[in-house]
Amino acid sequence: MKMNMILRILEDQYPHSVSAMEIASLVNVPVEKVELFLRFLAKYGFITHDEKRKTAVMCADFFLLEENEED
């Protein structure tokens, strides 16, 4: 459930980046857990994650996956 909320936040903010701290406060999850999830998403190419700034932005290709699911 929380993972879906994080994905929706990233989707709503696209193409702008959003901070892990901002996401954590919106979904009431510790920043460390949000960072872990963001690193996972980045590892598999769903988002671009800036470790220094602790921000993330969803990759455009992710939207193609959602469109294909609806077909």
PLY file of the C-alpha trace (Angstrom):
ply
format ascii 1.0
element vertex 71
property float x
property float y
property float z
element edge 70
property int vertex1
property int vertex2
end_header
0.00 0.00 0.00
2.73 2.48 0.98
4.75 1.52 -2.10
1.77 2.37 -4.30
1.48 5.74 -2.57
5.17 6.45 -3.21
4.77 5.52 -6.88
1.73 7.80 -7.19
3.67 10.71 -5.68
6.50 10.17 -8.16
3.98 9.87 -10.98
2.12 13.04 -9.96
5.35 15.04 -9.74
6.72 13.85 -13.11
8.79 15.33 -14.76
9.93 17.11 -11.59
12.05 15.48 -8.93
10.78 14.96 -5.42
12.80 14.54 -2.23
12.82 11.40 -0.13
12.05 13.52 2.92
8.98 14.98 1.22
7.77 11.51 0.23
8.39 10.17 3.73
6.32 12.92 5.31
3.45 12.36 2.87
3.23 8.60 3.40
4.29 8.56 7.06
7.26 6.24 6.51
10.82 6.73 7.81
13.11 8.48 5.32
15.52 5.53 5.45
12.83 3.15 4.15
11.86 5.57 1.40
15.54 5.85 0.40
15.82 2.06 0.27
12.76 1.81 -1.97
14.05 4.62 -4.21
17.41 2.86 -4.57
15.58 -0.32 -5.57
13.51 1.52 -8.19
16.65 3.22 -9.53
18.55 -0.07 -9.72
15.95 -1.45 -12.12
15.58 1.75 -14.13
12.13 2.88 -12.98
13.41 6.17 -11.59
16.50 8.35 -11.60
17.74 8.78 -8.05
20.21 11.47 -7.01
21.95 10.10 -3.90
23.57 13.43 -3.01
20.43 15.53 -3.22
18.22 12.63 -2.07
15.74 13.30 -4.87
14.06 11.08 -7.41
12.23 11.49 -10.69
10.22 8.81 -12.47
11.54 7.66 -15.84
9.31 8.22 -18.84
9.54 4.51 -19.71
7.64 3.69 -16.53
4.52 5.28 -18.01
4.78 2.97 -21.03
4.52 -0.02 -18.68
1.28 1.31 -17.21
-0.18 1.97 -20.67
0.61 -1.59 -21.76
-1.14 -2.98 -18.67
-4.37 -1.22 -19.66
-4.39 -2.76 -23.18
0 1
1 2
2 3
3 4
4 5
5 6
6 7
7 8
8 9
9 10
10 11
11 12
12 13
13 14
14 15
15 16
16 17
17 18
18 19
19 20
20 21
21 22
22 23
23 24
24 25
25 26
26 27
27 28
28 29
29 30
30 31
31 32
32 33
33 34
34 35
35 36
36 37
37 38
38 39
39 40
40 41
41 42
42 43
43 44
44 45
45 46
46 47
47 48
48 49
49 50
50 51
51 52
52 53
53 54
54 55
55 56
56 57
57 58
58 59
59 60
60 61
61 62
62 63
63 64
64 65
65 66
66 67
67 68
68 69
69 70
